[in-house]
Amino acid sequence: MLLLLVALGLLAAPMAQAAEIRVLTSGAFKPVVAEVAARFAADTGTQVKLDNDTAGALVRRVNGGETFDVLILTPGALADLQKAGKVGAGAIAPLAKVGIGVAVKAGAPRPDISTSDAFKQTLLAAQRVAMIDPAAGGSSGIYLTRLFERWGIADAIRAKAVLVPGGLVATRLVSGEADIAIHQISEILAVPGADLVGPLPADIQNFTVYAGALAPAPADPQAAAAFLARLSGPDTTPILATKGMQPATP
């Protein structure tokens, strides 16, 4: 009986030591986090529980008291949360940047977006244009709304807009709800059945930078710090490229 109890204790020990961390991330960076998390779990045994939302929604959730171990947002949003004591006092680590792209349903004709004027005419000719709802706090939706206002076409786009409160905008192409989708490139590439036409023209492109920070008191500080270091390490650079993102710094 004693030997049996010892054996059971030895079997249970590794299970008791297995760590789990909770990561909150903006949606555009989720494909990268998911792949890094799988490799991190295989290498370390630490499980990563992943949740994503728009940047604005995550700020509201964290300010409302939601717990996490690692938080991935824009540097400015993290700095504000850090000042409020909602993010740990350590350094905010730059992770990646991503631009906005245009997509159509797989197999559909690819519209001309080679210049700003061509992109504008493509939008005006489209039947339904899907984009993230700026009211939900999505960075691309906020930027595009301001761009359309500056161009004087805000009312025309509003009449045909399919506003998505969160998640993958390009799914509206697959469902037939829109014929054009505009979203972060990494989130377009994550949708089977959607084709990336290309990035916005350089003169109107808008990059969103993502950074990571730890909670004020992570459940497992060592595991959380190790995961954040992995996200910002050189091994992640090839993953960024496959997900349509670039390193945040040269």
C-alpha positions as CSV (number, residue, x, y, z in Angstrom):
1,M,0.0,0.0,0.0
2,L,2.8,2.4,0.9
3,L,4.5,1.8,-2.4
4,L,1.3,2.4,-4.3
5,L,0.8,5.7,-2.5
6,V,4.3,6.7,-3.3
7,A,3.9,5.8,-7.0
8,L,0.6,7.7,-7.2
9,G,2.4,10.7,-5.6
10,L,5.1,10.6,-8.1
11,L,2.6,10.5,-11.0
12,A,0.7,13.4,-9.6
13,A,3.7,15.6,-9.0
14,P,4.3,16.7,-12.7
15,M,0.6,17.4,-13.0
16,A,0.7,19.7,-10.0
17,Q,3.6,21.5,-11.4
18,A,2.1,22.1,-14.8
19,A,1.5,25.8,-15.3
20,E,-1.2,27.7,-17.0
21,I,-1.2,31.3,-18.0
22,R,-4.0,33.5,-19.4
23,V,-3.3,35.8,-22.3
24,L,-5.6,38.6,-23.5
25,T,-4.8,39.8,-27.0
26,S,-6.1,42.2,-29.6
27,G,-7.7,40.2,-32.5
28,A,-5.1,41.1,-35.1
29,F,-2.3,39.5,-33.1
30,K,-4.3,36.4,-32.2
31,P,-3.0,34.2,-35.0
32,V,0.6,34.8,-33.9
33,V,-0.1,34.2,-30.3
34,A,-2.0,31.0,-31.0
35,E,1.0,29.5,-33.0
36,V,3.6,30.6,-30.4
37,A,1.4,29.3,-27.6
38,A,1.3,25.8,-29.2
39,R,5.0,25.7,-29.5
40,F,5.6,27.1,-26.0
41,A,3.3,24.5,-24.5
42,A,5.1,21.7,-26.4
43,D,8.5,23.0,-25.2
44,T,7.7,23.9,-21.6
45,G,4.4,22.1,-20.6
46,T,2.8,25.5,-19.8
47,Q,-0.7,25.8,-21.2
48,V,-1.8,29.1,-22.6
49,K,-5.4,30.0,-22.3
50,L,-6.1,32.6,-25.0
51,D,-8.8,35.2,-25.3
52,N,-9.1,38.0,-27.9
53,D,-11.2,41.1,-28.5
54,T,-10.9,44.5,-30.0
55,A,-8.4,46.9,-28.5
56,G,-11.1,49.1,-27.0
57,A,-13.0,46.2,-25.6
58,L,-9.9,44.8,-23.9
59,V,-9.2,48.1,-22.3
60,R,-12.7,48.2,-20.9
61,R,-12.5,44.6,-19.7
62,V,-9.2,45.2,-17.9
63,N,-10.3,48.4,-16.4
64,G,-13.4,46.5,-15.2
65,G,-11.2,44.1,-13.3
66,E,-10.8,41.1,-15.6
67,T,-7.7,39.1,-14.7
68,F,-4.9,38.0,-17.0
69,D,-1.2,37.1,-17.0
70,V,-0.1,38.6,-20.3
71,L,-1.8,41.5,-22.1
72,I,-1.2,42.4,-25.8
73,L,-2.5,45.8,-26.9
74,T,-1.2,49.0,-28.5
75,P,1.7,50.6,-26.6
76,G,-0.4,53.6,-25.8
77,A,-3.2,51.6,-24.3
78,L,-0.8,49.5,-22.2
79,A,0.9,52.7,-21.0
80,D,-2.4,54.1,-19.9
81,L,-3.3,50.9,-18.1
82,Q,0.1,50.8,-16.5
83,K,-0.4,54.3,-15.1
84,A,-3.7,53.1,-13.6
85,G,-2.0,50.1,-12.0
86,K,-3.8,47.6,-14.2
87,V,-0.6,46.4,-15.8
88,G,2.7,45.5,-14.2
89,A,5.4,48.1,-13.7
90,G,7.9,46.3,-15.9
91,A,8.9,47.2,-19.4
92,I,6.3,47.2,-22.2
93,A,7.7,44.9,-24.9
94,P,7.2,45.8,-28.6
95,L,6.0,42.8,-30.6
96,A,4.9,43.5,-34.1
97,K,3.1,45.8,-36.5
98,V,0.4,45.2,-39.1
99,G,-1.1,47.1,-41.9
100,I,-4.7,47.3,-43.3
101,G,-5.6,45.2,-46.3
102,V,-8.5,44.7,-48.7
103,A,-10.1,41.3,-49.4
104,V,-12.7,39.7,-51.6
105,K,-14.3,36.3,-51.6
106,A,-12.0,33.6,-53.0
107,G,-12.3,33.4,-56.8
108,A,-14.0,36.8,-57.1
109,P,-12.5,39.4,-59.5
110,R,-9.8,41.5,-57.7
111,P,-10.6,45.2,-57.7
112,D,-8.0,47.9,-58.4
113,I,-6.5,49.3,-55.2
114,S,-3.2,50.3,-56.7
115,T,-3.6,54.0,-55.8
116,S,-5.6,55.9,-53.3
117,D,-8.0,57.1,-56.0
118,A,-8.5,53.6,-57.3
119,F,-9.2,52.3,-53.9
120,K,-11.8,55.1,-53.3
121,Q,-13.5,54.3,-56.6
122,T,-13.5,50.6,-55.7
123,L,-15.3,51.4,-52.5
124,L,-17.9,53.6,-54.2
125,A,-18.6,50.9,-56.7
126,A,-18.9,48.1,-54.2
127,Q,-22.4,46.9,-53.1
128,R,-21.5,46.1,-49.5
129,V,-18.3,47.0,-47.6
130,A,-17.4,45.1,-44.4
131,M,-15.2,46.6,-41.8
132,I,-14.8,46.5,-38.0
133,D,-17.3,48.7,-36.2
134,P,-15.4,51.7,-34.9
135,A,-17.8,51.9,-31.9
136,A,-16.4,48.5,-30.8
137,G,-12.9,50.0,-30.5
138,G,-11.3,48.3,-33.5
139,S,-8.3,50.3,-34.6
140,S,-8.8,49.7,-38.3
141,G,-12.4,50.8,-38.2
142,I,-11.5,54.0,-36.3
143,Y,-8.8,54.8,-38.9
144,L,-11.0,54.0,-41.9
145,T,-13.9,56.1,-40.6
146,R,-11.6,59.1,-40.3
147,L,-10.2,58.5,-43.7
148,F,-13.6,58.3,-45.3
149,E,-14.6,61.6,-43.6
150,R,-11.5,63.3,-44.9
151,W,-12.3,62.1,-48.4
152,G,-15.9,63.3,-48.1
153,I,-17.4,59.8,-48.8
154,A,-18.4,58.9,-45.2
155,D,-22.1,59.0,-45.9
156,A,-21.8,56.9,-49.1
157,I,-19.8,54.3,-47.3
158,R,-22.1,54.3,-44.2
159,A,-25.0,53.4,-46.4
160,K,-23.4,50.3,-47.6
161,A,-21.2,49.4,-44.6
162,V,-21.4,46.0,-42.9
163,L,-20.1,46.8,-39.5
164,V,-18.7,43.9,-37.5
165,P,-18.5,44.3,-33.7
166,G,-15.5,42.1,-33.4
167,G,-13.8,39.1,-34.8
168,L,-12.8,38.3,-38.4
169,V,-14.4,40.8,-40.8
170,A,-13.6,38.8,-43.9
171,T,-16.0,36.1,-42.8
172,R,-18.7,38.4,-44.2
173,L,-17.3,37.8,-47.7
174,V,-17.6,34.0,-47.3
175,S,-21.2,34.4,-46.0
176,G,-22.1,36.6,-48.9
177,E,-22.9,39.6,-46.7
178,A,-20.3,41.8,-48.4
179,D,-18.3,41.9,-51.6
180,I,-15.3,43.9,-50.2
181,A,-13.7,43.6,-46.7
182,I,-11.2,46.0,-45.2
183,H,-9.3,44.8,-42.1
184,Q,-5.9,44.1,-40.6
185,I,-4.0,41.9,-43.0
186,S,-3.3,39.2,-40.3
187,E,-7.0,38.8,-39.7
188,I,-7.8,38.6,-43.4
189,L,-5.3,35.8,-43.8
190,A,-6.9,33.9,-41.0
191,V,-10.2,33.5,-43.0
192,P,-10.4,30.5,-45.3
193,G,-12.4,31.4,-48.4
194,A,-11.2,35.0,-48.4
195,D,-8.5,36.3,-50.8
196,L,-6.2,39.2,-49.8
197,V,-6.1,41.6,-52.7
198,G,-3.3,43.6,-51.1
199,P,-2.4,46.2,-48.6
200,L,-3.8,49.8,-48.7
201,P,-1.7,52.1,-50.9
202,A,1.3,53.4,-49.1
203,D,0.1,57.0,-48.8
204,I,-3.0,56.0,-46.8
205,Q,-1.7,52.9,-45.1
206,N,-2.0,52.8,-41.3
207,F,0.1,50.4,-39.2
208,T,-1.0,49.3,-35.8
209,V,1.8,48.4,-33.4
210,Y,1.3,45.7,-30.8
211,A,3.1,45.3,-27.5
212,G,2.9,43.1,-24.5
213,A,3.0,43.5,-20.8
214,L,2.6,41.4,-17.7
215,A,-0.2,41.7,-15.1
216,P,0.6,43.4,-11.8
217,A,0.6,40.0,-10.1
218,P,0.7,37.1,-12.6
219,A,-0.5,33.7,-11.3
220,D,2.8,32.3,-12.4
221,P,5.3,35.2,-12.9
222,Q,8.1,33.0,-14.3
223,A,5.9,31.3,-16.9
224,A,4.2,34.6,-17.9
225,A,7.6,36.4,-18.3
226,A,8.9,33.4,-20.3
227,F,6.0,33.5,-22.7
228,L,6.2,37.3,-23.3
229,A,10.0,36.8,-23.9
230,R,9.1,34.2,-26.5
231,L,6.7,36.5,-28.2
232,S,9.3,39.2,-28.6
233,G,12.2,36.8,-29.5
234,P,13.8,36.1,-32.8
235,D,12.1,32.7,-33.2
236,T,8.7,34.6,-33.6
237,T,9.9,36.7,-36.6
238,P,9.2,33.9,-39.2
239,I,5.8,33.4,-37.7
240,L,5.0,37.1,-38.1
241,A,5.8,36.9,-41.8
242,T,3.4,34.0,-42.4
243,K,0.6,35.9,-40.5
244,G,1.0,39.1,-42.5
245,M,2.8,41.0,-39.8
246,Q,6.2,42.6,-39.4
247,P,8.6,43.1,-36.4
248,A,7.7,46.3,-34.5
249,T,11.2,47.5,-34.6
250,P,13.9,47.1,-37.4
